[in-house]
Amino acid sequence: MAATRERSLILVKHDGVQRGLVGEVIRRFENRGFKLIGLKYVQATRAQLESHYEDHKGKDFFEPLLAYGSSGPAVAMVWEGHGIITAGRAILGATDPIKAQPGTIRGDYATAAGRNLVHGSDSEKAAKREVDLWFKAEELLTWHRAGAQHLHDKYSNE
């Protein structure tokens, strides 16, 4: 992925869906000038979650994470734009809400590490794997944002 087409998976986990925070998450990413290219409401399967959280396999919180992740609907999104992975992680805030800064989604709304509302890809490699896990290629749209030149001067084709 070239820098101008960097992508990130952002999930509003089911605790965020239950609390009505989907619109707030979308608003924050749109306000930063990122482009939404994929969106769907999903009920994650155990297999999907096992693959998504494969780095945590064998840890004591792995099974509770899978059980909680499959216990309700989530909203999966793919966002695109220059620096989306780094900026997306900053918008979401620290994984542990106690360490998340005010002004971040987790800092403003999350209540506990196991109820941290959202997920965001942490690297280009993870983003590619996660996007491919949650979306088929034909579910991602290519479109030009009118006025993009006002967001990123040298990345006006976003």
DRENDO-1510 file (C-alpha; in Angstrom, 1 decimal, always signed):
<recs>
REC; n; res; u; v; w
REC; 1; MET; +0.0; +0.0; +0.0 .
REC; 2; ALA; +1.4; +3.4; -1.0 .
REC; 3; ALA; +1.4; +6.1; +1.7 .
REC; 4; THR; -1.5; +7.9; -0.1 .
REC; 5; ARG; -3.6; +4.7; +0.0 .
REC; 6; GLU; -2.8; +3.4; +3.5 .
REC; 7; ARG; -5.7; +1.5; +4.9 .
REC; 8; SER; -6.8; +0.5; +8.4 .
REC; 9; LEU; -9.4; -1.8; +9.8 .
REC; 10; ILE; -11.5; -0.1; +12.5 .
REC; 11; LEU; -14.0; -2.2; +14.5 .
REC; 12; VAL; -16.6; -0.8; +16.8 .
REC; 13; LYS; -16.9; -3.8; +19.1 .
REC; 14; HIS; -20.2; -4.8; +20.4 .
REC; 15; ASP; -19.9; -2.8; +23.6 .
REC; 16; GLY; -19.5; +0.3; +21.4 .
REC; 17; VAL; -22.5; -0.8; +19.3 .
REC; 18; GLN; -24.6; -1.4; +22.4 .
REC; 19; ARG; -23.7; +2.1; +23.7 .
REC; 20; GLY; -24.6; +3.8; +20.5 .
REC; 21; LEU; -21.1; +5.0; +19.7 .
REC; 22; VAL; -20.9; +4.0; +16.0 .
REC; 23; GLY; -21.7; +7.5; +14.7 .
REC; 24; GLU; -19.2; +9.1; +17.1 .
REC; 25; VAL; -16.4; +6.8; +15.8 .
REC; 26; ILE; -17.3; +7.6; +12.2 .
REC; 27; ARG; -17.5; +11.3; +13.0 .
REC; 28; ARG; -14.1; +11.5; +14.5 .
REC; 29; PHE; -12.5; +9.7; +11.5 .
REC; 30; GLU; -14.4; +11.9; +9.0 .
REC; 31; ASN; -13.4; +15.0; +10.9 .
REC; 32; ARG; -9.8; +14.1; +10.5 .
REC; 33; GLY; -10.2; +13.8; +6.7 .
REC; 34; PHE; -10.0; +10.1; +6.4 .
REC; 35; LYS; -12.1; +8.3; +3.7 .
REC; 36; LEU; -14.5; +5.4; +4.6 .
REC; 37; ILE; -14.2; +2.8; +1.9 .
REC; 38; GLY; -15.9; -0.2; +3.6 .
REC; 39; LEU; -18.6; -0.5; +6.2 .
REC; 40; LYS; -20.7; -3.4; +7.4 .
REC; 41; TYR; -22.6; -4.6; +10.4 .
REC; 42; VAL; -21.4; -8.1; +11.4 .
REC; 43; GLN; -21.8; -10.9; +13.9 .
REC; 44; ALA; -18.3; -12.2; +14.2 .
REC; 45; THR; -17.8; -16.0; +14.2 .
REC; 46; ARG; -15.5; -17.7; +16.7 .
REC; 47; ALA; -13.2; -18.7; +13.7 .
REC; 48; GLN; -13.0; -15.1; +12.5 .
REC; 49; LEU; -12.1; -13.9; +16.0 .
REC; 50; GLU; -9.5; -16.6; +16.5 .
REC; 51; SER; -7.8; -15.4; +13.3 .
REC; 52; HIS; -8.2; -11.8; +14.2 .
REC; 53; TYR; -6.7; -12.2; +17.7 .
REC; 54; GLU; -4.2; -14.9; +16.8 .
REC; 55; ASP; -1.4; -13.0; +18.4 .
REC; 56; HIS; -3.1; -13.5; +21.8 .
REC; 57; LYS; -3.6; -17.2; +21.5 .
REC; 58; GLY; -2.4; -19.0; +24.6 .
REC; 59; LYS; -2.8; -15.9; +26.8 .
REC; 60; ASP; -5.2; -16.2; +29.8 .
REC; 61; PHE; -7.6; -13.6; +28.3 .
REC; 62; PHE; -7.8; -15.3; +24.9 .
REC; 63; GLU; -11.0; -17.4; +25.6 .
REC; 64; PRO; -12.9; -14.6; +27.4 .
REC; 65; LEU; -11.9; -12.3; +24.5 .
REC; 66; LEU; -13.4; -14.7; +21.9 .
REC; 67; ALA; -16.5; -15.3; +24.0 .
REC; 68; TYR; -17.1; -11.6; +24.5 .
REC; 69; GLY; -16.3; -10.7; +20.9 .
REC; 70; SER; -18.9; -13.2; +19.6 .
REC; 71; SER; -21.6; -12.2; +22.0 .
REC; 72; GLY; -23.0; -9.3; +20.0 .
REC; 73; PRO; -22.9; -7.4; +16.7 .
REC; 74; ALA; -20.0; -5.2; +15.7 .
REC; 75; VAL; -19.4; -2.6; +12.9 .
REC; 76; ALA; -16.4; -3.3; +10.7 .
REC; 77; MET; -14.9; -0.4; +8.7 .
REC; 78; VAL; -12.0; +0.2; +6.4 .
REC; 79; TRP; -10.6; +3.7; +6.4 .
REC; 80; GLU; -8.1; +5.1; +3.9 .
REC; 81; GLY; -5.8; +8.0; +3.9 .
REC; 82; HIS; -2.3; +9.2; +4.6 .
REC; 83; GLY; -1.1; +8.1; +8.0 .
REC; 84; ILE; -4.4; +6.4; +8.8 .
REC; 85; ILE; -2.8; +3.6; +10.9 .
REC; 86; THR; -0.9; +6.0; +13.2 .
REC; 87; ALA; -3.6; +8.6; +13.3 .
REC; 88; GLY; -6.3; +6.0; +13.8 .
REC; 89; ARG; -4.5; +4.5; +16.9 .
REC; 90; ALA; -4.2; +8.1; +18.2 .
REC; 91; ILE; -8.0; +8.7; +17.7 .
REC; 92; LEU; -8.8; +5.5; +19.4 .
REC; 93; GLY; -6.5; +6.0; +22.4 .
REC; 94; ALA; -4.5; +3.5; +24.5 .
REC; 95; THR; -5.9; +0.0; +24.7 .
REC; 96; ASP; -6.3; +0.3; +28.4 .
REC; 97; PRO; -8.9; +3.0; +29.0 .
REC; 98; ILE; -7.2; +4.0; +32.2 .
REC; 99; LYS; -4.2; +5.0; +30.2 .
REC; 100; ALA; -6.2; +6.6; +27.3 .
REC; 101; GLN; -6.0; +10.3; +27.1 .
REC; 102; PRO; -9.1; +12.5; +27.3 .
REC; 103; GLY; -10.2; +13.4; +23.8 .
REC; 104; THR; -9.6; +9.9; +22.5 .
REC; 105; ILE; -12.5; +7.5; +22.0 .
REC; 106; ARG; -11.4; +5.2; +24.7 .
REC; 107; GLY; -10.4; +8.0; +27.0 .
REC; 108; ASP; -13.8; +9.6; +26.6 .
REC; 109; TYR; -16.0; +6.5; +26.6 .
REC; 110; ALA; -14.3; +3.2; +27.5 .
REC; 111; THR; -14.7; +1.8; +31.0 .
REC; 112; ALA; -12.4; -1.2; +31.3 .
REC; 113; ALA; -9.7; -3.0; +29.3 .
REC; 114; GLY; -12.1; -5.8; +28.4 .
REC; 115; ARG; -14.7; -3.2; +27.3 .
REC; 116; ASN; -12.5; -0.8; +25.3 .
REC; 117; LEU; -15.1; -0.3; +22.5 .
REC; 118; VAL; -13.0; -0.3; +19.4 .
REC; 119; HIS; -10.1; -1.9; +17.5 .
REC; 120; GLY; -7.7; -0.4; +15.1 .
REC; 121; SER; -4.9; -2.0; +13.0 .
REC; 122; ASP; -1.5; -1.4; +14.5 .
REC; 123; SER; +0.7; -1.8; +11.4 .
REC; 124; GLU; +0.5; -2.0; +7.6 .
REC; 125; LYS; +1.0; -5.8; +7.8 .
REC; 126; ALA; -1.8; -6.2; +10.4 .
REC; 127; ALA; -4.1; -3.9; +8.4 .
REC; 128; LYS; -3.7; -5.9; +5.3 .
REC; 129; ARG; -4.4; -9.2; +7.1 .
REC; 130; GLU; -7.3; -7.7; +9.1 .
REC; 131; VAL; -8.9; -6.0; +6.1 .
REC; 132; ASP; -8.7; -9.3; +4.1 .
REC; 133; LEU; -10.2; -11.2; +7.1 .
REC; 134; TRP; -13.2; -8.9; +7.5 .
REC; 135; PHE; -13.9; -7.7; +3.9 .
REC; 136; LYS; -13.9; -9.2; +0.4 .
REC; 137; ALA; -12.1; -7.0; -2.2 .
REC; 138; GLU; -15.4; -6.2; -3.9 .
REC; 139; GLU; -16.8; -4.8; -0.7 .
REC; 140; LEU; -14.2; -1.9; -0.7 .
REC; 141; LEU; -15.1; +1.1; -2.8 .
REC; 142; THR; -12.7; +3.4; -4.7 .
REC; 143; TRP; -13.9; +7.0; -4.8 .
REC; 144; HIS; -12.5; +10.5; -5.0 .
REC; 145; ARG; -13.3; +12.9; -2.2 .
REC; 146; ALA; -14.3; +16.3; -3.5 .
REC; 147; GLY; -12.0; +18.9; -1.8 .
REC; 148; ALA; -9.3; +16.4; -0.9 .
REC; 149; GLN; -6.7; +19.0; -1.9 .
REC; 150; HIS; -7.7; +21.0; +1.2 .
REC; 151; LEU; -6.9; +18.0; +3.5 .
REC; 152; HIS; -3.5; +16.9; +2.4 .
REC; 153; ASP; -1.7; +19.2; -0.1 .
REC; 154; LYS; +0.7; +16.6; -1.6 .
REC; 155; TYR; -1.9; +13.8; -1.2 .
REC; 156; SER; -4.8; +15.5; -3.0 .
REC; 157; ASN; -5.7; +12.3; -4.8 .
REC; 158; GLU; -7.1; +10.7; -1.6 .
</recs>
